[in-house]
Amino acid sequence: MIYDFNASDFTPSMGGFEPLPAGDYGVVLAKAEERQNQSGTGSRTAINFQVIDGPYKGRFVPDNLHLGHKTSEVAYKAKCRLAVLCNAVEKPRIRGVMDLYNIPLTITVTVKEIKDLTPDSTGSRSPRLVNEVTNYKKYAPPQGGNPPQKPAPGGNPNNMPWGQ
């Protein structure tokens, strides 16, 4: 494919793959999907929260709920975390994680060091920093701010008479 591209028209950026600083962030659940776990013995729900306010607005924070884990204790703990998430968005009963999309909540994240499983060019497996979600809470807008508007019912987020 050939196209005309001028790199000087853009600010060079890799989009910020470094973890967010530890703290509380206003987010919405933007994406969730069921995935096979690494060992192939169960499943997990991979979640992506999107930050909705502050200097990191637009950034994503991943999380996992091991709801389909083969160990009942791990699955039970994941269901307890899901209960906290449901209560944070005031939806005590859901039919699926998709019922939690686009509802503002606050998450608490920490920064955790993990050993990278992929060796670099020297064969070293150096540690890297990642975010870990440690709590879900009811949304608290920034001081002086208004809470974001929830999408209109029926999939018409801008409330346009002709639809989307």
C-alpha positions in Angstrom: 0.0 0.0 0.0 1.3 3.4 -1.0 0.1 6.6 0.6 1.3 10.1 1.3 2.4 10.5 4.9 4.2 13.4 6.4 5.5 12.6 9.9 6.1 16.3 10.6 2.3 16.8 10.8 2.2 14.7 14.0 3.8 14.9 17.5 5.8 11.7 17.9 4.3 9.7 20.7 4.0 6.0 21.5 0.7 6.7 23.4 1.9 6.3 26.9 2.4 2.6 27.7 3.9 3.3 31.1 1.6 2.6 34.0 -0.4 5.3 35.6 0.7 6.6 39.0 -0.9 4.9 42.0 -4.2 6.5 43.0 -7.9 6.8 42.3 -9.2 7.3 38.8 -12.7 8.0 37.4 -13.3 5.4 34.7 -15.9 3.5 32.6 -15.7 -0.1 31.7 -14.9 0.3 27.9 -14.3 -3.4 26.9 -14.5 -6.8 28.3 -14.0 -10.2 26.7 -13.7 -13.8 27.9 -10.3 -15.3 27.3 -8.6 -18.6 27.9 -6.2 -18.5 30.9 -2.5 -19.0 30.3 -2.5 -22.6 31.4 -5.5 -23.5 29.2 -7.4 -24.9 32.2 -10.1 -22.2 32.5 -11.1 -18.7 31.5 -10.8 -15.1 32.7 -12.7 -11.9 31.8 -10.2 -9.4 30.5 -11.4 -5.9 31.3 -10.3 -2.5 30.0 -11.3 0.6 32.0 -11.0 4.0 30.3 -10.1 7.0 32.4 -12.8 9.7 31.9 -11.3 12.7 33.7 -8.1 14.3 34.9 -4.7 14.4 33.2 -4.8 10.8 32.1 -8.2 11.0 30.4 -8.4 8.5 27.6 -5.9 6.1 29.0 -6.8 2.5 29.6 -6.2 0.4 32.7 -6.5 -3.4 32.3 -7.9 -5.8 34.9 -8.8 -9.5 35.0 -11.6 -11.4 36.7 -10.8 -15.1 36.9 -14.5 -16.1 37.0 -13.9 -19.3 35.1 -10.8 -20.5 37.0 -10.5 -24.2 37.6 -9.8 -23.6 41.3 -13.1 -22.8 43.1 -11.4 -20.5 45.6 -9.9 -18.3 42.9 -13.3 -18.2 41.0 -15.0 -17.3 44.3 -12.6 -14.4 45.0 -13.2 -13.2 41.4 -17.0 -13.3 42.0 -16.6 -11.3 45.2 -14.6 -8.7 43.2 -17.3 -8.6 40.6 -19.8 -8.0 43.4 -17.8 -5.0 44.5 -17.7 -3.7 40.9 -21.5 -4.2 40.5 -22.2 -2.3 43.8 -19.9 0.5 42.8 -22.0 1.2 39.7 -25.3 0.4 41.6 -26.2 -2.6 39.5 -26.5 -5.4 42.0 -27.9 -7.9 39.4 -26.4 -8.3 35.9 -26.8 -10.8 33.0 -23.2 -10.2 31.9 -20.3 -7.9 32.2 -21.6 -5.9 29.2 -24.4 -4.6 31.5 -21.6 -2.6 33.3 -20.3 -0.8 30.2 -20.1 3.0 30.2 -21.2 3.6 33.8 -18.8 5.9 35.7 -17.0 4.4 38.7 -13.7 5.1 40.6 -10.9 2.5 40.6 -7.9 2.4 42.9 -4.7 1.4 41.1 -1.3 0.5 42.4 2.0 0.0 40.6 3.4 -3.5 40.7 6.6 -4.9 39.5 6.4 -8.2 37.5 9.0 -10.3 35.9 8.7 -10.1 32.2 8.2 -13.5 30.6 9.6 -12.4 27.2 13.4 -12.1 27.1 14.9 -9.0 25.5 17.6 -9.0 22.9 20.3 -9.9 25.5 18.2 -12.9 26.8 17.5 -11.0 30.0 14.0 -11.1 31.6 14.0 -7.8 33.3 11.1 -6.8 35.6 8.6 -4.2 34.4 6.0 -2.1 36.1 2.2 -2.6 35.5 -0.9 -1.2 37.1 -3.0 -3.4 39.3 -6.7 -2.5 40.2 -7.1 -3.0 43.9 -10.6 -1.5 44.5 -13.8 -0.4 42.8 -15.8 2.5 44.3 -18.8 4.7 43.5 -17.8 7.4 41.1 -16.5 10.6 42.7 -16.1 13.4 40.1 -13.0 15.7 40.4 -13.5 18.7 42.7 -15.6 21.3 40.9 -16.5 18.9 38.1 -19.7 17.4 36.9 -20.2 13.7 36.5 -20.0 12.5 32.9 -23.3 12.0 31.2 -24.5 8.4 30.9 -25.4 7.3 27.3 -29.0 7.8 26.4 -31.2 4.6 26.5 -31.5 2.7 23.2 -27.9 3.2 22.1 -28.3 6.9 21.1 -25.6 8.5 23.2 -26.0 12.0 21.7 -29.8 11.9 21.9 -30.2 12.6 18.2 -33.7 12.2 16.9 -32.4 10.3 13.8 -30.3 7.9 15.9 -26.5 7.5 15.8 
